[in-house]
Amino acid sequence: METENDTHISEFLLLGISNEPELQPLIFGLFLTMYLITVFGNLLIFLAVSSDSHLHTPMYFFLSNLSFIDICFISTTVPKMLWNIQTQSQVITYEGCINQIYFLLLFAGLDDFLLTVMAYDRFVAICHPLHYTVIMNPRLCALLVLVSWMMSALNSLIQILMMLRLSFCSVLEIPNFFCELNQVVRSACSDTFLNDTMVYVVAGLLSGGPFVGILYSYSKIVSSIRGISSAQGKYRAFSTCASHLSVVSLFYCTILGVYLNPADAHNSHSSAIASVMYTVVTPMLNPFIYSLRNKDIQQALKRFTEQ
């Protein structure tokens, strides 16, 4: 097969969840419903936190940022998928694919960093309650969010610049409903050793590092909770981080489930179905997890809807 650099003229074919024509209306309706629920749910959380002065605290500041990022995260993939189903087309341009990968990496990285920052916030609140307001001051909170954006943007830029050096074959089929970085790199006809190396190195640093930070924070939290004498005190301390722990478990378990599969799994539709978990299901469930287990959020949502 002829190899050429198709930077400006190539098109990728997104094979989607299923090639069965009779399933397309069902898939369209399902993903449209999940998308609307995700946007509406996270938007409610964001607006409730922004409008309620009782929630102008570090924990809810980070939560509102997470809700905003989840809206952006799901919006990088699902609208294009819905458009392709509606137009009965599988095509995404090279430029569109590059943009989709950039923003996917950006918002996935931000999710990762923000979950780590929120774990640190819970660590300070439970392990150093008397110094919480001094440590988690507005300046530090803003700085943590800014650094998260900068690190995620830098990672996305590096990965995209590495991709631009690749040459692609004339037929480019991606067995997914969006341009997933590893699958796009595998479709290249040129040598991808540097790209593969960069993916694993960056994943180890920017994903493994925050994950270790979360584990460390919760190890300290568990130690502090065990030191509390009363059962009621233990429950109260644990309840303040239960929602965050649920979101962390969902986020990392779904990603690990996708990327720890054998390499062959990335060339099948099973990978596309698994990818739905962290790109669509996780952002959709986040507002439910925080609203169902958090009385402050419930009261803020009630006040906001009554306005």
C-alpha positions as CSV (number, residue, x, y, z in Angstrom):
1,M,0.0,0.0,0.0
2,E,1.3,3.4,-0.9
3,T,2.5,5.5,2.0
4,E,2.3,9.3,2.1
5,N,2.0,12.1,4.5
6,D,-1.7,13.0,4.4
7,T,-1.5,15.9,6.8
8,H,-4.0,18.0,4.8
9,I,-6.0,15.6,2.6
10,S,-6.5,12.3,4.6
11,E,-9.7,11.3,6.2
12,F,-10.3,8.8,9.0
13,L,-13.2,6.4,9.2
14,L,-14.7,6.1,12.6
15,L,-16.2,2.6,12.7
16,G,-18.3,3.4,15.8
17,I,-19.9,1.1,18.3
18,S,-21.6,-1.2,15.7
19,N,-21.9,-1.4,11.9
20,E,-25.4,-2.9,12.1
21,P,-27.8,-0.4,10.4
22,E,-30.8,-1.5,12.5
23,L,-28.9,-0.6,15.7
24,Q,-28.0,3.0,14.6
25,P,-31.3,4.6,15.8
26,L,-31.0,2.8,19.2
27,I,-27.4,3.9,19.6
28,F,-28.3,7.5,18.5
29,G,-31.1,7.7,21.1
30,L,-29.0,6.2,23.8
31,F,-26.0,8.4,23.4
32,L,-28.2,11.5,22.9
33,T,-29.9,10.8,26.2
34,M,-26.6,10.2,28.0
35,Y,-25.2,13.4,26.5
36,L,-28.1,15.5,27.6
37,I,-28.2,14.0,31.1
38,T,-24.4,14.7,31.4
39,V,-24.6,18.3,30.2
40,F,-27.7,19.1,32.3
41,G,-26.5,17.4,35.4
42,N,-23.0,18.9,35.4
43,L,-24.4,22.3,34.5
44,L,-26.7,22.2,37.4
45,I,-23.8,21.4,39.8
46,F,-21.7,24.2,38.3
47,L,-24.5,26.8,38.5
48,A,-25.6,25.7,42.0
49,V,-22.0,26.0,43.4
50,S,-21.5,29.3,41.6
51,S,-24.7,30.9,42.9
52,D,-24.7,29.6,46.5
53,S,-22.4,31.5,48.8
54,H,-22.5,28.6,51.3
55,L,-20.6,26.5,48.7
56,H,-17.8,28.9,48.0
57,T,-15.3,26.6,49.6
58,P,-12.2,24.9,48.2
59,M,-14.0,21.5,47.9
60,Y,-16.9,22.9,45.9
61,F,-14.7,25.2,43.9
62,F,-12.8,22.1,42.6
63,L,-16.2,20.3,42.1
64,S,-17.5,23.1,39.9
65,N,-14.4,22.9,37.8
66,L,-14.7,19.2,37.5
67,S,-18.3,19.6,36.4
68,F,-17.3,22.1,33.7
69,I,-14.5,19.9,32.5
70,D,-16.8,16.9,32.3
71,I,-19.2,18.8,30.0
72,C,-16.2,19.7,27.8
73,F,-14.9,16.2,27.9
74,I,-18.0,14.5,26.7
75,S,-18.6,17.2,24.1
76,T,-15.4,16.3,22.3
77,T,-16.7,12.9,21.2
78,V,-20.5,12.4,21.4
79,P,-21.7,15.3,19.2
80,K,-19.5,14.2,16.3
81,M,-20.7,10.6,16.8
82,L,-24.3,11.7,16.7
83,W,-23.7,13.8,13.6
84,N,-22.1,10.9,11.8
85,I,-25.0,8.6,12.7
86,Q,-27.5,11.2,11.6
87,T,-25.7,11.8,8.3
88,Q,-24.9,8.1,7.8
89,S,-21.2,9.0,7.5
90,Q,-18.2,7.6,9.2
91,V,-15.8,10.3,8.1
92,I,-13.8,12.7,10.3
93,T,-11.1,14.9,8.7
94,Y,-7.5,14.7,9.6
95,E,-7.7,18.1,11.2
96,G,-10.8,17.2,13.0
97,C,-9.2,14.0,14.4
98,I,-6.1,15.9,15.6
99,N,-8.3,18.5,17.3
100,Q,-10.4,15.7,18.9
101,I,-7.3,14.0,20.3
102,Y,-5.9,17.2,21.6
103,F,-9.0,18.1,23.6
104,L,-9.6,14.5,24.7
105,L,-6.1,14.4,26.2
106,L,-6.6,17.9,27.7
107,F,-9.8,17.2,29.5
108,A,-8.9,13.6,30.5
109,G,-5.7,15.0,32.0
110,L,-7.6,17.7,33.8
111,D,-10.0,15.2,35.2
112,D,-7.0,13.2,36.5
113,F,-5.3,16.3,38.0
114,L,-8.5,17.7,39.6
115,L,-9.3,14.4,41.2
116,T,-5.8,14.4,42.7
117,V,-6.2,18.0,43.9
118,M,-9.6,17.1,45.5
119,A,-7.9,14.2,47.3
120,Y,-5.3,16.6,48.7
121,D,-8.1,18.9,49.8
122,R,-9.8,16.0,51.7
123,F,-6.4,15.1,53.2
124,V,-5.9,18.6,54.6
125,A,-9.5,18.8,55.8
126,I,-9.4,15.5,57.7
127,C,-5.7,15.3,58.8
128,H,-5.1,19.0,59.5
129,P,-8.6,20.5,60.2
130,L,-7.3,23.4,62.4
131,H,-5.1,24.6,59.6
132,Y,-7.5,23.9,56.7
133,T,-8.5,27.5,55.9
134,V,-4.9,28.7,56.1
135,I,-3.5,25.9,53.8
136,M,-6.4,25.8,51.3
137,N,-6.6,29.5,50.8
138,P,-8.1,30.9,47.6
139,R,-4.7,31.7,46.1
140,L,-3.5,28.1,46.4
141,C,-6.8,26.7,45.0
142,A,-6.6,28.9,42.0
143,L,-2.9,28.0,41.5
144,L,-3.6,24.3,41.7
145,V,-6.3,24.6,39.0
146,L,-4.0,26.7,36.8
147,V,-1.1,24.3,37.1
148,S,-3.6,21.4,36.2
149,W,-4.6,23.3,33.0
150,M,-1.0,24.0,32.1
151,M,0.2,20.5,32.7
152,S,-2.7,19.0,30.7
153,A,-2.3,21.5,27.9
154,L,1.5,20.7,27.7
155,N,0.9,17.0,27.5
156,S,-1.7,17.4,24.8
157,L,0.6,19.7,22.8
158,I,3.5,17.2,23.0
159,Q,1.4,14.3,21.9
160,I,0.0,16.2,19.0
161,L,3.4,17.5,17.8
162,M,4.6,13.9,17.9
163,M,1.7,12.8,15.8
164,L,2.3,15.4,13.1
165,R,5.6,13.7,12.2
166,L,3.8,10.5,11.2
167,S,2.8,9.4,7.7
168,F,-0.5,7.6,7.2
169,C,-1.8,5.1,4.7
170,S,-4.6,6.0,2.2
171,V,-7.2,3.9,4.1
172,L,-7.5,4.9,7.7
173,E,-10.1,3.0,9.8
174,I,-10.4,3.7,13.5
175,P,-12.3,0.9,15.4
176,N,-14.0,3.4,17.7
177,F,-16.5,6.2,17.8
178,F,-13.8,8.8,18.3
179,C,-10.1,9.4,17.5
180,E,-8.3,7.5,20.3
181,L,-4.6,8.3,20.4
182,N,-3.2,4.8,20.5
183,Q,-5.5,3.6,17.7
184,V,-4.6,6.5,15.4
185,V,-0.9,6.0,16.0
186,R,-1.3,2.3,15.1
187,S,-2.8,3.2,11.8
188,A,0.3,5.1,10.8
189,C,2.6,3.6,8.1
190,S,5.7,5.2,9.4
191,D,7.8,4.2,12.4
192,T,5.9,4.8,15.7
193,F,8.5,3.8,18.2
194,L,9.0,7.4,19.5
195,N,5.3,8.0,19.7
196,D,4.7,4.8,21.6
197,T,7.5,5.6,24.0
198,M,6.2,9.1,24.6
199,V,2.7,7.8,25.3
200,Y,3.9,5.4,27.9
201,V,6.4,7.8,29.5
202,V,3.8,10.6,29.8
203,A,1.1,8.2,31.0
204,G,3.5,7.0,33.7
205,L,4.3,10.5,34.8
206,L,1.0,12.3,34.4
207,S,-1.3,9.4,35.3
208,G,0.8,7.3,37.6
209,G,2.0,10.3,39.6
210,P,-1.5,11.7,40.4
211,F,-2.7,8.1,41.1
212,V,0.1,7.7,43.6
213,G,-0.8,11.0,45.1
214,I,-4.4,10.0,45.6
215,L,-3.4,6.7,47.2
216,Y,-1.0,8.5,49.6
217,S,-3.7,11.1,50.5
218,Y,-6.2,8.3,51.3
219,S,-3.7,6.3,53.2
220,K,-3.2,9.3,55.5
221,I,-7.0,9.9,55.7
222,V,-7.6,6.3,56.7
223,S,-5.0,6.5,59.4
224,S,-6.5,9.7,60.7
225,I,-10.0,8.2,60.7
226,R,-8.8,5.1,62.6
227,G,-7.5,7.4,65.3
228,I,-10.9,9.0,65.9
229,S,-12.5,7.4,69.0
230,S,-16.2,7.8,68.3
231,A,-18.1,5.9,65.6
232,Q,-20.1,9.0,64.7
233,G,-16.9,11.0,64.3
234,K,-15.4,8.3,62.0
235,Y,-18.6,8.2,59.9
236,R,-18.7,12.0,59.6
237,A,-15.0,12.2,58.5
238,F,-15.4,9.4,56.0
239,S,-18.7,10.8,54.6
240,T,-16.8,14.0,53.6
241,C,-14.7,12.1,51.1
242,A,-17.0,9.2,50.1
243,S,-18.3,10.9,47.0
244,H,-14.8,11.8,45.8
245,L,-13.6,8.2,46.5
246,S,-16.5,6.8,44.4
247,V,-15.7,9.1,41.5
248,V,-11.9,8.2,41.7
249,S,-12.7,4.5,41.7
250,L,-15.1,4.8,38.7
251,F,-12.6,7.0,36.7
252,Y,-9.5,4.8,37.3
253,C,-11.2,1.4,37.1
254,T,-12.8,2.2,33.7
255,I,-9.5,3.6,32.2
256,L,-7.5,0.7,33.5
257,G,-10.1,-1.7,32.1
258,V,-9.5,-0.2,28.7
259,Y,-5.8,0.2,28.6
260,L,-4.7,-2.9,30.4
261,N,-6.5,-5.1,27.8
262,P,-4.3,-7.0,25.4
263,A,-3.1,-5.1,22.3
264,D,-5.5,-7.0,20.0
265,A,-8.5,-5.6,21.9
266,H,-7.7,-2.1,20.6
267,N,-8.4,-3.4,17.1
268,S,-11.9,-4.6,17.8
269,H,-15.3,-3.0,18.6
270,S,-14.9,-4.3,22.2
271,S,-12.5,-1.5,22.7
272,A,-15.0,1.0,21.5
273,I,-17.6,-0.3,23.9
274,A,-15.2,-0.2,26.8
275,S,-14.2,3.3,25.9
276,V,-17.8,4.4,26.5
277,M,-17.3,3.8,30.2
278,Y,-14.7,6.6,30.8
279,T,-15.7,9.0,28.0
280,V,-19.4,9.0,28.5
281,V,-20.6,7.0,31.5
282,T,-18.2,8.4,34.1
283,P,-19.0,12.1,33.3
284,M,-22.7,11.2,33.3
285,L,-22.5,9.6,36.8
286,N,-20.4,12.2,38.5
287,P,-23.2,14.7,39.2
288,F,-25.4,11.9,40.5
289,I,-22.7,10.6,42.8
290,Y,-22.1,14.1,44.3
291,S,-25.7,15.1,44.5
292,L,-27.1,11.9,46.0
293,R,-24.4,11.7,48.7
294,N,-24.1,15.3,49.6
295,K,-26.7,17.3,51.5
296,D,-25.1,20.6,50.8
297,I,-25.3,20.1,47.1
298,Q,-28.9,18.9,47.4
299,Q,-29.9,22.0,49.3
300,A,-28.0,24.2,46.9
301,L,-29.8,22.6,43.9
302,K,-33.1,23.1,45.7
303,R,-32.5,26.7,46.3
304,F,-31.2,27.2,42.7
305,T,-34.3,25.6,41.1
306,E,-36.6,27.6,43.3
307,Q,-35.1,30.9,42.2
